[in-house]
């Protein structure tokens, strides 16, 4: 697969303790993105942050949080990102979802599945 040109960057801001049917929400989002045929997804764990309730979640040893911030990023063609938004609307009960324009310089992969590659 090869993608270049204009696309969209989807960011989902959630908490590490958020769940979807008993599974960590970030894992569930990544699996749903894969099922939807999106180009790829990455989950990032933040070291500190706060959200709507203004509670600071941190890795600071004196105030160690069990709910660190997580950001899931997905870049693909705008149409595919837009088609995925209703799925996220159902899954994300608390958090923020943003979409911005992205210029994809290069995205290339072989035709084989990721599991078969070394």
N, C-alpha and C positions, 0 to 999 in steps of 0.2 A: 504494500500500500504506500502511496505517496501523496502527501498533502502539502500544498504551498499556496500562499496568497492570503486573502482576507478570511478571517474566521472570528471566533469568539472565545474568550476566556471566561469560564464559569468558576466562581469561587463560592464555597459553602462554608460558613463560619459556624461551628457547633462546639459542644463540649465533649470531652473525652468520656464522660459518664452517660451521654445520650444513647438510647437504645432504640432498635427497630425490631420487633418480634424476638426479643431476647438476645439479639446480636448487637455489638457496638455499631452505632449509626454510621460511622465513617466506613466500616467494613461493608455494611449493607449498601451504601451509596456506590462504592467502588464495584461491587458485584453487579448491581443494577446497571451501572454505566457499561460494564463489559457485556452484559446481556443485550443492551441497546446498541451494541456495535460501535460505541464511541472509541476514538483513537487511543485514549489512555487516561488514567486518573492517578493522582498522587495525593496522599494524605500527609500533612505536616503537623507535628506536635509543637505547639508554642511553649515557650518557657515562662511566659507571663501574659496576662491579659484580663480584661473584664468585659462584661456584656451588659445587657439590659438592666440587670439588678445591681450593677456597680460593685459587685463583689470581686475583689482581686484574687485570681487564681495564679499560683506561682510555683516554681520549682525550688524557691528559696527554702533552705532546710529548716528555718525557724517557723515558716508558715506553709509547709508543704501541702499542696492541694491534691485532692483525688479527682479533680475535674479540670484538667489543663485544657487550654484552647486547642482546637483542631481545625485546620483549614484543609478542605478537599479542593483540589484544582483539576479542571478538565479543560482541554483546548481541543476544538474541532471546528468543523464547518458550522456556520451560524444556524443553518436549518436543523442540523442534528442536535445542537445545544438547545434550541428552542423547543424541539420535540421532546426533550428530556425534562423540561421544566415542570410539566404536570406531575411526573413521578416524584420529583423533589418536593413539590407542594404537599403531596400526600405524606411523605416520609419525615420532613423536617417540621417538628412541632415548635421548637424554640431555636432561634439562631438567625442568621442573615444569609441571603443568597444574592450575589451580584453577578452581572454579566457585563463585560466590556469588550470592545473591539480588540482584536489581536492580529498582528501581521505575522503569519507563519512563514518563517524563512526556510525551514526544512523539517520534514517529518517523513522518514522513510523506514520501511520494514519489509522483510521478505514475505513471501506468500505463505510460509509455514507458520504453524502456531508457535507461540512463545514457549510452550512446554517442550517442544521438540528441538529447540535451539540450545546450543551450549554456550 
